[in-house]
């Protein structure tokens, strides 16, 4: 896949031949390189069991190949056809209320149903055999947004098999799940069910293991198809599109090792600057996962909306130029291109008003004209495709911890690991510090600074690895609710944060969760410390020093004078503890200060607020992306060649409001990494 990929989901089965012919011409005009085809086409491809109709798809792929468009050919297994659901009602999903759902939407399947898995393998194998060697085939796109959960009896059987593989026996399971509480002790594997709706609070360890099982069960469904496609078409990359959200029961860090290219779908949920912050977080998260993938460190923005931002109450129209700028921002942070959902807006169906590169107004529209301009821009900057982002700061992101903090019976119902990770990222983004968001513990030596926000679950091995990394020179920032429980969600006793007490040099005696409108005042522990006026919300704690030094203390209330933020030297490194949710300014000040002491500052200092600078580099060349997310023109220091315009830049470049530049430069020197 040379250069940068550009295009998106294409659903030709929704359109007559005349529109399909126009689509091919419009794609050529927009310099589209990649179309994802067939995602929801199972009922058209297999209209009856074992009877295939590939003729219409042959015509589509032939036409796209003739127009220079490569195809990410999808297996359509996220949307089984009506005949399948009628023939195999046991394969329809059952929700936590034990209600079997009907076939009237997508994702109407149970991944543990043998009939579904067989049918999915069959259609994948048929596609692989039929399209091996087709000139349009550039990539396989398995399924769509894995994330369906089922609680049926077939799932219960599969769950028990998974548990037998995880635990040596029922004694070990009973211990891990603390089944002595409320008399839940199991004496036979057959007694175990998925966590369905119950009278009061469910067992948190059972719920956590069920999320882990669901992730592994869906992964097995993916790898079955992947292996069939790899055997049929060696050398053609295979992936699936990761979907983000607290409802998704998928451990993407684990999945990243099984895809040839990490691909994500991302739809910002806030207008204004918050959308750019969300998009940057998603990009850095994808890049962190990609470092564990066979195709890493590159990743791909597989889906996003061209001209709309969807919030809880309505669709917001993106202003002119924003689609291109957001696409360039994804490329800046390591994406192999920009793909959208979708190519042409549909006339009907559940998402008839979804954003598209060819809107209902047709090609005579602002959106399509911007799509043409974006295709030209991506074509001009294709040389950046092999460049990588070399971050020296990382944020730990752990989906099992996120699942655990979604459970009932916790000290607060407003705990959200994903939001805590995004708050840390937002604080760094606003100070132009590029970071990886990592989901695994491999490769810590590449980073000088690590932030662990609400990393609730932690194994003994992870805690030991953290200590070794800090002692070798790493700078660690840990927030409240990190290291509290082991991998089975059992609280570590003796004082919080159990797994990290010695490393942090503190012992937390008691939690003090705060209400939505509560704030705690904070004051510098030492007079003369240059802290901004600081407050905390959401959370506070009774913290005792056990070797650490206080940086901020609580002021007023029952915690008056007690440490709130601390620092502890360990070997050649430093470990910081944050016991409350700092206000954005104070949090940013802390993280920027730690980054500076770790030698991991911004790519370019002195930039105006809302102007982003990210660098990709390869060999002796680098590419500096400058993105102006504001409504004002700004002048930014830079020297090189702007690939977007082809003009030489000496000393500085003027970025128009909402504009961008991409400066080719010689690669700057990279300082030595910390030992370890």
N, C-alpha and C positions, 0 to 999 in steps of 0.2 A: 504494500500500500504506500506508494511514493507520495511525497508532498502532504498537504493538508486535505482532510476529507471535508466535503461540504454537501449538504442536501438534507435528507430526512425521510420520515415515514411516507410511503406512497401506497395508496390503496386503489389500484386500477380497477379492481373488481366492482367498485362503486360507480364506475363511469362507462359510458358507451365508447365505441371505437374512435369516434371523431374527437372526443375530449382526450382520450389517451394519446392520439397522434399530436394534438396540440401540446400536451404535457411534455412530450419528448423534445419538441422544438423549444418550449419555454425553458426546460432544464438546460439545454445546450446554450441558450442565450445567457442564462444566469451562471454558467460554468459549474453546474452541479456535477460533482464527481461520484456521489454515492446515494443510492436510493434503497431504503429498507422496505422490502416487499414481502407480502404474504403473512403478516403478523396474525391477522384474524381471519384467514381465508380457509380454514379447515373444511368448512361445509361446502366450499366451492371446489376444493382440491380432492376431497373424498366424499362425494355426494351420497354414497352408500357404502356399507362396510366392505373394505377391500377393493372397491372400484374407484379408480383414480381418473381425474380429468385434468391433465397437465397442459392441454392444448392452448387454453387461453393464457396461461402463465408463460408458455413457450414464446408466444407472440410478444408478450410484454418484455421478457428478457432479451429477445432478439432485437426489439426496437431500441431498448435502452443501450445495448451494446453498440448498435449502429450509431448512436448519438454520443458515444464516449462516456456513458454513465455506468459505473460499476454497481453491483447489487450486493447488499447485505441480505441474503436470503434467509427468511425466518422459518422456523418450524412453528406451526400455528397452534401449539398445544395449550395455550392459555385460554382458548375458547373452543371447547369441544362442540361438535355439531349437534343439532337437535336429535338426530336419529340415535346418536351414542347415548345421550341421557335417557331416552325412552327405553333403549335396550338394556341399559345398565343403571337403573335408579340407585343402586347401592354406591355408585361412584359420584353421586351428587354430595356436596359438602354438608356437614351437620354443624350448626353453631353451638356455642357454649350452653345454650338453653335446650339442647338436644332436639332442635327443630331442623329438619332436613330442608335445605333451600331448593328453589325451583330453577329451571333452566329459562331465564329471561334476561340474562346479563352475561358478562364475561366472567372468567374464573370460576365457572361452575364445575369444579372437579375436586376430588379427594386424591391427594398425591399417594396415599397408601392403598388405594383401590387397585387390585391386580389388573382389572379390565382397563382402567385408565392407563396404567403404565405400559401395558401391552400395546394398546392402540397408539400411544404416543411414540413408542419405539418404532411401530410399524410405519407411521406416516413420516417420521424422520428418516428411516432407512430408505423409504421410497423416494423421498426428495434427494437424498444423497446419491442414490444410484442413478436417478434420471438426469440430474444436473451436474454430474461429475464432468469436468472438462468444458463446461459452457463458458464462453469468453466473458460473459457479464459477471460471473460469480467471483466476488472479491472477498467475501466474509460470510460466515454463518452466524445467524442471530437466533439463538435457541430460546423458544418460549417468549414471554414478555412479563417483566416485573414480577418475578417470583415472590410470593408473599401470602398465598392462600392458606388458611388454617382450617383444619377439620377436627371434629371431636367424636366421630362415629366409632362403631365397634371395630371396623377394620383398622382405623387409626389406633384404637386401644391395643389391638394385637401387635401392631408394629411398634408401638410405644414400649410394650413389655419386652419385645425382642431387643430394642435399643437399650433398655435399662439393664438387661442381663449382660449386655456387652460392656456397660459402663461400670457395673458393680459386681464384685465377686460373688455376692449372694445377698439374700434378704437382710441378713444382719447388717451388712455394710450399707444397704439402702436405708434401712430404718434409722441407722445412726446419722447418715447424711441428711435425711429429711426430718430428723428430730421427731419421729412419729410417737415418742412417748408423750408428747404434748397433745392434749385432747384425745388421748386413747386411739391413735390412728395406726397402731402397730400392725404391720402386715405379716401374715403367716403363710401366704400363698401368692405367687405371682399373679394368679388369675384375679385376685382382689383389687389389683391396681387398674385404675381407669384414667383417661385424660381428665384434666381439671375442668369439669363442667360446673354450671351454676350450682351453688350450694347455699346452705342456710345462713352462714355468716362468713367469716374470713377464711379463704382457702389456705392451704399449706404453701408458704412462699417457696420452699425448696422444690416442691412438686411442680409448681407453676414455672419456675425457672428452668427445671429440667425439661419440661414439655416444650418450652420455647427452643431450647437447644436441640431437642429431638426433631422438632418441626424444621429447623434450619438444616439439619443433617438429612432428613427425609427428602426435602426439596432439592438439596444438593445431589443426592443419589439420583433423583429423577433427571436433573440436568446432565450429570456425567454419563448416564446411560445414552442419552441422545448425542452428547458430545463425542463419545467414543465411536458410535456408529458413523458419524459424519467425518471424523478424522480418518477412519479406515477407508471410507469411500473417496475422500478428497484430501490426501496427504498434502500438507503445506498450506491449506486454506485456513486462516485463523478462525477460531470458534469462540464466541462469547455470548453473554446474555446481558440485559440491561438491568443494573442495580437500581432499585427504587428506594428513596429515602423517606423515613418517617417512623414515628414511635410505634406504629401499628405493625411494622414489618418484622416478622419472626425470622430474620435471616442475619447470621453473623458474617457480614461481608468481608471482614478481615480474613476469615477462614476460607471463604469462597474465592478470594482473589488469587489464591494459589492454583485454582482449577480453571481459570479462564485465560485465553491467550492475550486478551486485552481487556483491562478493566474499563467498563462503560457504565455511565450513570445517566439517569434521568433527573433533571432538576428544574423545578418550577418555583421561583421566589414567591413568597406569600405576603410580602410587604411592599408597598410602593416606595418611592423616594430612595434615599441613600441606603436604607436598610436592605433593599433588593441587591445592591452591589456587595454589601457585606455578606449576605446569605450566599450569593453566588461564589464569592471568594472562598468562603468556608467549605462549600461543597466541592470546589475544585481542589483545594488543599487536602481534603479528606480523600478524594478519589486518587490523588497523587500518592498519598500515604499508603493506601491499599495497593496501588500499582507497584510500589517498590517490592511487594511480595509476589507479584505475578510473573509468570514466564515472559510476558511481553513488556514488563516494567522497564523504566519508570514512567513511560508514557501512558496516558489514559485517553478516553474519548467521551466528549459530551454527546451522548446518543440521542437525548431528547431535551428540548426546552421549547418554550413558546416564542414564536417570532415577534409578535407585536402586542402581546397582552401580558399583564401580571394579574394573577388570580388571588384575591383576598377572600376573607370569609363572607363578605357581603356582595361583592361585585367584581367585574372585570375592569382593570385599569388599562387604558391604551398607552403604550409606550410612545414617548415623544420621538420625533424624527432623529435618526442617528443612534438611538439607544440599542437597537438590535445589533448593529455592527460593533458598537463599543463593548457590549457584553460578550459578544463572540470573541473579540480580540482579547478580552480579559481572560476568557477560558483558555485560549491558546497561550497567552502569556504564562499561565500557571500549569502548562504541561499538556494540554489537550492536543490530540492529533487532528483536531478540526472542530467543526461545529455542525451538528445535525439537529434537525428540528422535528417536532410533531406539530404540524404535518405539512406535506407539500400542498395539497389543495383542500380547502374547506369543504366539508360534506354538505349535501342538501338536506339530509335527515339523520336520524339516529340520536343516541343519547348525548353526543358531543357535537351537535350540529353548529354550535357557535364557538368551537375551539379555534384558537389561533392557527393561522396557516400562512405559508409563503405566497400562495396564490389565494387571496381571500375571496369571499362571495362576489366582490366587485370585479374579479378577474384580473388579468395582467395590467389593465389600464388603472393602476392603483399605486399609491405611495408605497405600500408594503412590498409589492413585487419589484418596483423600481429600486427600492433599497436592497432587495434580495439580489438583484443583478449587480449592484455596486459592491455588495459584500462578497459575492463570488469573484469579482475582479480583484478585490483587495486580498482575499485569501490566496488567490493564484499568484499574486505578486510576492507574497511573503512565504511561499512554500519552503524556502531554504531553512526556515526555523524549525521544521518538523523534527529533526533529529536532536535539536537542542534540549537540554534538561535544566530543571530548576534545582539549584543546590542550596537548600535551606539549612540553616544551622540551629534553628529553633523548632521544637516539636510540641504538639499538644496530644496527650493521650486520650483516645476515644475508644470506649469499651462497650460494645452493644450488650453483652450480658449484664454489665453494671447498670446500663440504662433500663433493661428489663426488670432487674431487681428493684430499682427505685420507682418503678411503676406499681409495685405491689401495695397491698393494703396493710394497715397496722403499723405504718412508719410514723415517726414523730411529726411529720408535716405531709400534707397532701399536695404540696407545691414543689416537690423535689423533681428535678428533671436533669438528668446527666447530659443529654444532648444540648439543652439550653445553656448549661454551665460551660460546656466545651465551646459553644458559639460565643458566649460572653468573653471567654479568654481570647478567642480568635479575634473578636471584634476589637478588643483593647489593643491587640498587636497590630491589626490592620489599620487602625486609625493612626498608628505611629509608624506606618510603612514598613513594618517588620514582617517579612515573608516567613511562613512556617509550614511544616508538614503537619497534618493531623494523622496520627498513626494509630493503628488498631492492634498491633502486635508488638512484641518486645525484642524482635530481632533488629540488629543494626543500631542500637542506641549510641554506639561510639561515633556515629556520624554527626551527632548533635552536641552542641555546647550547652543547651538549655532545654529543659523539659517541664511542661506544666501538666499536672494531673488534677483536673477539676472534677470532684465528685466521683472518683474511681472507686466505687463502693466495694467491689469484690477484688480480692487480691490473694494470690497463692503465696506460700512461703518462698517458692522459687523466684517469683516476681519481686518480692521484697528484697531478697538477697541480691538479685541482679541490679536493682536500683541502688542499693548500698555500694556495690562494687563500682557502678558508674559514677556516683557522686564522689567517692573516695579517689577516683582516677582524675577528677577535675570537673565533673559535670555540675551544673547549677540547676537545682530542682525546686519547683514551686508546687506545693501541695495545698489543696483547699479542703475545707470541712467535708466530711462524709467520704473520705478516701481511706482505703485500707481497713474499713470498719469490720467487714465480714470476710470469711474465707470463700472458696469457690462454691460452697453449698449454701451460701447466704446465712451461715451461722456466725453470730457476733463473736468477735475475739474479746475475751474478758481481760480484766486487769487495767482497763483504762483505754480510751480512744487516743489516736487512731491506731488500733491494735498492732497491725503489721509494721507500722512505720514509727512507733513511739521513739525508739532509740535513735533512729536516723535523724528524726526531726528535733530531738532533744526536748520534747514536751510530753505532758500527760494530761489528757482532757478528762475531767471528772464527770461533767454533766453537760447535757445539751439544753439550750434555751431557744427553741424555735420561735420565730417572730411572726406576728400577724401581718396581713397585707399592707396595713398602714403604719406598722411599727418601724422605727428607726433607732439605731444606737449611735451615739456620738463617739468619735475616736480622736485620740490626741497623740502626738509623737511621744515616744518613751523618753527621748533625750531632747532637752531644749536645744534649739538651733538646727534640728533636723528640718530639711526643706521639703516637708510634705504639704500637698494641698489640703485644704479643709476636707476632712474625711468622715464618712458615715458608713454604716452597714445596715443591711436589711435582710430579711428572710430567715436568718440563722445567727446564733451567737452561742458561745460556749464558756464554761469554766475551765480556763487553761492554766496549768501549772508548769513553770519552767523546770526542765531537768537537764540543763546544760546549754539550752538555747538562750538567746538574748532577745528582749522585746524590742520591736520597731515601732509598733503602735499599741496603745492601751485603750481599754474601754473607759469612757468618761461618763459618770453618772449611773444611777440604777444599781441593781444588785451586783453587777460586774465591775463596778467602779475601781479603776486602778489595775485590773487584771490584764494580762497580755492578750492582745487580739491578733497581731501579726508578729511572727518571730523569725529569727535567723539562727542557724546552727552550723558551725564548721564541722566538716567530716572529711578527713584526709586532705586532699588538694581541692575539694569542692565545697559547695555550700547548699544547705537545704532550708527552704523557707516554708512556714506554715501560716495559712490564712484561715482564721476561725469564723469569719463572717463574710457575707457577700458584700464586698466593697463597692462603693459607688463607682460609676465608670471612670471618673477622672482619677480617683485614688488607685483604682485597679490598674489603669493604664500607666500611671506613674510607677507603681511597683514593678510591673512586668518590664517596662522600658529600662528601669534602673538595673534590674537583674540581667537583662539582655546586654546592656552596656558592659557590666562587669564580666560577663561571659564572653565578650568580644563578638557579639552577634547583633549589631545594630541594623538600621534600615539600609536598603539598597542605595538610597540617595537621600541625604539629609536636607532639611530646609524646604521641603515641598509644601505648597499650600494645602490646607485641609480639603479633602475630597479629590486630590490628585494622587494617583497610584503609580508606583514604579516597580516593575518586576523584570527580572533578567532570566533569559534562557541562554545556555552556552554549550558549545561543542568544539572540541579541539582548541584552536587558537582564536576562535571567533565567539562573539556573544551578541545578543540582541536585547536591547533595552526597550521594554514596552512602557510607554507613558500614556496614562489614561486619565482624562479630565472628566470627572463625574459631576462637575459643578456647572452652573449656568453662567459662569464668568470666564473670560479669557485669562490665561496665565502664561507667564514666561518661565521656562524650566531650563536650567543649565544642561547642556548636552553637546557632544561632538561626534560626528560620524555621518552616515548616510541614512536618511529617512526612506525606508523601503516603500512606504505607502505612497509617497509622492515622487521618489527618485531624486530628491534634492539633497545637496550637501548641507550639513549642519555644522556651524562653527560657533562654539561657545554656548549658544542657547537656542531654543526653539520656542515658538509661540504656539500654544495649544488653544484652539478656539473652544468656546463653550461646548461641552459635550463631546469634544474631539479626542483624537488619539494620534500618537506617532509611534513608529517602530524604528529605532536607531541601531543600525549595524555598527558594531565597534570591535576593537581588539579585546580579547578576553582579559579582564582585570586579574591581578594576582589574587590568589586565595590563600589566606593565612593558614598556619598549621592547625590541625584538628587536635582536640584534647586527647591525652593518652587513654587507653582503655579499649 
